[in-house]
């Protein structure tokens, strides 16, 4: 029997370090390729939750004001200026994960998608073209 599992609860439990996760698949428009190469499938690893890019950006007033000033310059984005913030966000994510584990941003637990608990105690999260299986860590 499959039971619906609250995604907000799952996010809070991940933040407490209670789960490991594996990617069951991230699908492209080439399903034969995805199946043949097990595209984006992984083994179990630690799961982490981080702020999404825009929340992170807006939580730092210095970066936000600098970004807003740069966005006022029409040449900024044309010169690839957005990547500077993507790199800074990547550093933020590494600081949370230590470079290990699978990262979810907090928006992935809202909106569309499904989450359910299986009889074996695993929890599945599926949204868009991605699907994940979570298992509780032992002795946590």
C-alpha positions in Angstrom: 0.0 0.0 0.0 1.3 3.4 -1.0 0.7 6.4 1.3 1.0 10.1 0.5 3.9 11.7 2.3 3.9 15.4 3.1 6.7 17.1 1.2 7.1 19.8 3.8 7.7 17.1 6.4 10.2 15.4 4.1 12.1 18.7 3.7 12.3 19.3 7.5 13.5 15.7 8.0 16.2 16.1 5.4 17.3 19.3 7.1 17.7 17.3 10.3 20.0 14.9 8.5 17.7 11.9 8.7 17.7 10.7 5.1 19.9 9.5 2.3 18.8 9.8 -1.3 19.4 8.3 -4.7 18.3 9.7 -8.1 16.1 7.2 -9.9 16.4 9.2 -13.1 16.3 12.6 -14.7 14.7 12.2 -18.0 15.4 14.1 -21.2 13.4 14.0 -24.5 15.5 10.9 -25.6 14.1 8.1 -23.4 16.1 5.4 -25.2 19.4 7.2 -24.3 18.2 7.7 -20.7 17.4 4.0 -20.3 20.6 2.8 -22.1 23.0 4.9 -20.0 21.0 5.1 -16.7 21.1 8.9 -17.2 21.7 10.7 -13.9 21.0 7.6 -11.8 23.0 7.4 -8.6 23.7 5.4 -5.4 22.4 6.5 -2.0 24.2 9.6 -0.6 23.4 12.2 2.0 20.6 14.6 1.1 20.8 18.4 1.9 18.4 21.3 1.5 19.6 24.8 0.5 18.0 28.1 -0.3 17.0 28.4 -3.9 19.0 30.9 -6.0 16.7 33.9 -5.8 16.1 33.5 -2.0 19.9 33.3 -1.5 20.4 36.3 -3.7 17.7 38.4 -1.9 18.9 37.3 1.6 22.2 39.1 1.0 21.5 42.9 0.7 25.1 43.6 -0.6 24.8 41.2 -3.5 21.2 42.2 -4.2 22.0 45.9 -4.4 25.1 45.2 -6.6 23.0 42.9 -8.8 20.2 45.5 -9.2 22.7 48.2 -10.2 24.3 45.8 -12.7 21.0 44.8 -14.1 20.2 48.4 -14.8 23.1 48.3 -17.3 21.7 46.6 -20.5 25.1 45.3 -21.4 25.5 43.3 -18.2 23.5 40.3 -19.1 24.7 40.4 -22.7 28.3 40.1 -21.5 27.4 37.0 -19.4 27.3 38.8 -16.1 24.7 36.4 -14.7 27.3 33.6 -14.4 29.1 35.6 -11.7 26.1 35.1 -9.4 25.7 31.4 -10.4 29.3 30.8 -9.4 28.8 32.6 -6.0 25.7 30.5 -5.4 27.7 27.4 -6.2 30.1 28.3 -3.5 27.2 28.8 -1.1 25.9 25.3 -1.9 29.4 23.8 -1.4 29.7 25.5 2.0 26.5 23.7 3.0 27.3 20.3 1.6 31.0 20.2 1.9 31.0 19.2 -1.8 29.3 15.8 -1.0 25.8 14.6 -1.2 22.8 15.5 -3.3 21.4 19.0 -3.0 17.7 20.1 -3.2 16.6 23.7 -3.1 13.6 24.5 -0.9 11.3 25.2 -3.9 11.5 21.5 -4.9 9.2 20.7 -2.0 6.4 23.1 -3.1 4.1 23.2 -6.0 3.7 20.4 -8.5 5.0 16.9 -8.0 4.2 13.9 -5.8 5.6 12.3 -2.7 4.7 9.0 -1.2 5.9 6.4 1.3 6.3 2.8 0.3 5.8 -0.3 2.4 9.5 -0.9 2.7 9.9 2.5 4.5 11.4 4.4 1.5 9.9 7.6 0.3 9.7 8.7 -3.3 9.7 12.2 -4.5 8.9 12.9 -8.2 8.5 16.2 -10.0 8.9 17.3 -13.5 11.4 15.0 -15.2 13.2 13.9 -12.0 12.5 11.1 -9.5 14.2 10.3 -6.2 14.1 7.6 -3.5 14.9 8.5 0.1 15.7 6.1 2.9 16.2 6.8 6.6 19.7 6.7 7.9 20.3 4.1 10.5 21.3 5.2 14.0 20.6 8.9 13.5 
